[in-house]
């Protein structure tokens, strides 16, 4: 699987650790930065990673910040991205089974590296259930399409 990964300064060290895990699991990793713990603005790195998934260049994205909240918000601004903020394996499993989350957000100041690795493994190994959940995703896609239209066409 092709995985986009990105972080801000607060998530940099965890991002680097997760890159090693992903490579150990035989995934192709594309790192969108940041490349140090020097303070940065997370949208500059998170949005390009999300765009790589939306365009099909990558299959999924993992984004990391201090809490993971801003990163999830930024990623979810990209049409077609369903980024879930997860803090343990259960939320990661449901993010995939029910929401077909194609992006995962983690808070480096909230969870430790062991929990992060567990979350990533569960999220990567869990399939989307489809069925009743697909209808909900179709409704979300319709909302994205409605707001993507030029203002003059909205009605």
C-alpha positions in Angstrom: 0.0 0.0 0.0 1.2 3.5 -0.8 1.0 5.6 2.4 1.3 9.4 2.6 2.6 10.6 5.9 2.9 14.1 7.3 3.2 16.0 10.6 3.7 19.3 12.2 6.7 19.9 14.6 4.8 18.3 17.6 4.2 15.2 15.6 7.6 14.9 13.9 9.2 12.3 16.2 6.2 10.1 16.1 5.9 10.4 12.3 9.5 9.2 12.0 8.8 6.2 14.2 5.7 5.4 12.2 7.6 5.6 9.0 9.9 2.8 10.3 6.8 0.7 11.2 5.2 1.2 7.8 8.4 0.2 6.0 8.8 -2.8 8.2 5.2 -3.8 7.2 6.3 -3.5 3.5 4.3 -0.4 2.7 5.6 2.3 0.4 5.9 5.6 2.3 5.8 9.1 0.9 6.8 11.7 3.5 5.3 15.1 3.0 7.2 16.6 6.0 7.9 18.3 8.2 11.5 17.2 8.4 12.4 18.5 11.9 10.9 19.6 15.2 11.2 23.3 14.2 7.9 25.0 14.5 5.7 25.0 11.4 2.1 25.5 10.3 0.5 22.0 9.9 -1.7 22.8 6.9 1.4 23.2 4.8 2.2 19.5 5.2 -1.1 17.9 5.9 -3.0 19.2 2.9 -0.5 17.9 0.3 -0.6 14.5 1.9 -4.4 14.5 1.8 -4.3 15.7 -1.8 -2.0 12.7 -2.7 -4.7 10.3 -1.5 -7.6 12.2 -3.1 -5.7 12.2 -6.5 -4.9 8.5 -6.2 -1.1 9.0 -5.9 -1.3 7.3 -2.5 -3.8 4.9 -1.1 -4.1 6.3 2.5 -2.6 9.0 4.7 -1.4 9.2 8.2 -1.1 12.7 9.7 0.4 13.5 13.1 0.3 16.6 15.3 0.2 17.5 19.0 -3.4 16.6 19.5 -4.3 15.5 16.0 -7.3 17.8 15.9 -6.0 20.4 13.5 -4.5 17.9 11.3 -7.8 16.0 10.9 -9.6 19.2 10.2 -7.1 20.3 7.5 -7.1 16.8 5.9 -10.9 16.7 5.8 -11.1 20.0 3.8 -9.8 18.0 0.8 -12.8 16.6 -1.1 -12.8 12.8 -0.9 -10.8 12.5 2.3 -12.3 10.9 5.3 -9.8 11.5 8.1 -10.5 10.0 11.5 -8.8 11.1 14.7 -8.1 7.9 16.6 -6.8 7.4 20.1 -6.9 3.6 20.5 -7.5 0.5 18.4 -11.3 0.5 18.7 -11.8 3.9 17.2 -9.3 2.9 14.4 -11.3 -0.2 13.6 -14.6 1.6 13.5 -13.1 4.4 11.4 -12.3 1.8 8.7 -15.3 -0.6 9.1 -18.0 2.1 9.2 -16.4 5.2 7.6 -13.9 3.8 5.1 -11.4 6.3 6.6 -8.7 6.9 4.1 -6.7 9.1 6.4 -5.8 8.7 10.0 -4.9 11.5 12.4 -2.9 10.9 15.6 -2.0 13.2 18.5 1.6 12.7 19.6 1.0 14.5 22.9 -2.1 12.4 23.6 -0.9 8.9 22.9 2.4 7.2 23.2 4.3 5.4 20.4 3.2 1.9 21.4 -0.5 2.9 21.2 0.2 4.7 17.9 1.7 1.6 16.4 -1.3 -0.4 17.5 -3.7 2.1 16.0 -1.8 2.1 12.7 -1.7 -1.7 12.5 -5.5 -2.0 13.2 -6.3 0.8 10.8 -4.2 -0.8 8.0 -5.6 -4.3 8.6 -9.3 -3.4 8.9 -11.6 -3.5 5.8 -14.6 -1.3 5.1 -17.8 -3.2 5.8 -19.8 -1.5 3.1 -23.5 -2.3 3.2 -25.5 0.2 5.3 -22.4 2.3 5.8 -22.0 2.9 2.0 -25.3 4.9 1.9 -23.9 7.2 4.6 -20.7 7.7 2.7 -22.7 8.5 -0.5 -24.5 11.2 1.5 -21.2 12.7 2.6 -19.9 12.7 -1.0 -23.1 14.5 -2.1 -22.5 17.2 0.5 -18.9 17.6 -0.8 -20.2 17.9 -4.3 -22.9 20.4 -3.4 -20.3 22.7 -1.7 -17.8 22.2 -4.5 -20.1 23.8 -7.0 -19.5 27.5 -7.8 -21.7 29.8 -5.7 -23.8 30.9 -8.6 -24.9 27.2 -9.1 -25.8 26.5 -5.5 -29.5 26.4 -4.8 
